[in-house]
């Protein structure tokens, strides 16, 4: 394994770091101020569109897509350090570079499984950043950590599918630019194979029978920049049969293909969040005095900073190894490593952010620093993309098989 950055990665890293310093970080406060003046809290601040235009001009666009026909054509190992950089400003940088979830996963699904008409109608405007999208899987009435529990019905009626169900925490659905949902539901609820019961269909937002019922908060935050997390009701919403992605019964397999890259993207961005937290801790420790000496002279603060640095270096190596394995042996071959980073990264970064908040005192939980919002995002990822316990269960079973 060689984790040295190649020439292209070095070039993109340098450009992205400069873009962050010159444009993204200065725009954070501007975006906050602009949002307070918007007619709707879900509208996009003008500065975000300016960032998108600049990122596209600099070639920092669709970096996540490994298919050069649609994106930058980078490997997972090449993209990993770039995703880490954008994680330092998770509310702005991923959107600015058109690398924000859930659009990234949806574009991957359409690129890999969509037909030519679906690509032209939905993938192309997503690639151009002209529209946003949402992925509707999680449901409030069942344990969605087990995707076979999903109860939304997708019933065929002649040349149409009829979708009925209730979803929640559907990321991006509150954004007025969200034009399309990828909806996962059951086309064969009585099928003998529980992993062949589900299918995915494309449902335009303006389809009759689709209702955005409310925005769901996360630790009191509404995640305006990513378009919120909505409760969505599908009440006999009808779409043409041509809106099926792939084949009937293929929804579970598509979901698994979608989640592998998504998990590593999240983990690399989390490392970027941890790096931002360490930077803020160090600045606070140097600038603040308590009980007669700078916080930087307090032994407990030394421990927090040292432990955070060690943890981040360990996580980065594990994630880079996972990226390398995904590139060389595929997602299936890297299954154990993908699960390991999904377990370790959010948990560790939550701990680092917790110490950074503690070091900032009341400021740490306020809107004056990004730490509280970063904490909410990191803690949520211990649930999103599959709860940690689900991955622990699967990983442990793989280990035990060696001895059975």
FENCOR-V46989 format. One record per backbone hydrogen bond with DSSP energy under -0.5 kcal/mol. CO is the residue of the C=O (numbers start at 0). NH is the residue of the N-H. Records with the same first field share a line. If there is no record, write none. Layout:
CO: NH + NH
This chain:
0: 2
5: 9
6: 10
7: 11
8: 12
9: 13
10: 14
11: 15
12: 16
13: 17
14: 18
15: 19
16: 20
17: 21
18: 22 + 23
19: 24
22: 26
23: 26 + 27
24: 27 + 28
25: 29
26: 30
27: 31
28: 32
29: 33
30: 34
31: 35
33: 36
34: 37
39: 42
44: 47 + 48
45: 49
46: 50
47: 51
48: 52
49: 53
50: 54
51: 55
52: 56
53: 57
54: 59
55: 58
58: 60
61: 64 + 71
63: 65
64: 72 + 73
65: 67
66: 69 + 70
74: 78
75: 79
76: 80
78: 81 + 82
79: 83
80: 84
81: 85
82: 86
84: 87
85: 88
86: 89
88: 91 + 92
91: 95
92: 96
93: 98
94: 97
96: 61 + 62
99: 102 + 103
101: 105
102: 106
103: 107
104: 108
105: 109
106: 110
107: 111
108: 112 + 113
109: 113
112: 245
114: 118
115: 119
116: 120
117: 121 + 122
118: 123
121: 125
122: 126
123: 127
124: 129 + 130
125: 128
131: 178 + 179
133: 135 + 181
134: 136
135: 183
137: 167
138: 141
141: 143
142: 145
144: 146
145: 148
146: 149
151: 185
152: 163
154: 161
156: 159
158: 240
159: 156
160: 162 + 238
161: 154
162: 236
163: 152
164: 233
166: 231
168: 170
169: 172 + 229
171: 174
174: 177
176: 131 + 178
178: 204
179: 133
180: 182 + 202
181: 135
182: 184 + 200
184: 186 + 198
185: 153
187: 190
191: 193
192: 195
196: 186 + 187
197: 250
198: 184
199: 244
200: 182 + 202
202: 180
203: 206
206: 209
207: 237
208: 210 + 234
210: 212 + 232
213: 230
215: 228
217: 220
220: 217
222: 225 + 227
223: 226
226: 173 + 174
227: 171
228: 215
229: 169 + 231
230: 212 + 213
231: 166
232: 210 + 234
233: 164 + 235
236: 162
238: 160
239: 242
240: 243
242: 201
243: 245
244: 199
246: 249
249: 253
250: 254
251: 255
252: 256
253: 257
254: 258
255: 259
256: 260
257: 261
258: 262
259: 263
260: 264
261: 265
262: 266
263: 267
264: 268
265: 269
266: 270
267: 271
268: 272
269: 273
270: 274
271: 275
272: 276
273: 277
274: 278
275: 279
276: 280
277: 281
278: 282
279: 283
280: 284
281: 285
282: 286
283: 287
284: 295
287: 294
289: 292
292: 289
293: 296
294: 297
297: 301
298: 302
299: 303
300: 304
301: 305
302: 306
303: 307
304: 308
305: 309
306: 310
307: 311
308: 312
309: 313
310: 314
311: 315
312: 316
313: 317
314: 318
315: 319
316: 320
317: 321
318: 322
319: 323
320: 324
321: 325
322: 326
323: 327
324: 328 + 329
325: 329
328: 332
329: 333
331: 334
333: 337
334: 338
335: 339
336: 340
337: 341
338: 342
339: 343
340: 344
342: 346
343: 347
344: 348
345: 349
346: 350
347: 351
348: 352
349: 353
350: 354
351: 355
352: 356
353: 357
354: 358
355: 359
356: 360
357: 360
359: 362
360: 363 + 364
361: 364
362: 365
365: 368
369: 373
370: 374
371: 375
372: 376
373: 377
374: 378
375: 379
376: 380
378: 381
379: 382 + 383
381: 387
382: 385
386: 389 + 390
387: 391
388: 392
389: 393
390: 394
391: 395
392: 396
393: 397
394: 398
395: 399
396: 400
397: 401
398: 401
399: 402
400: 403
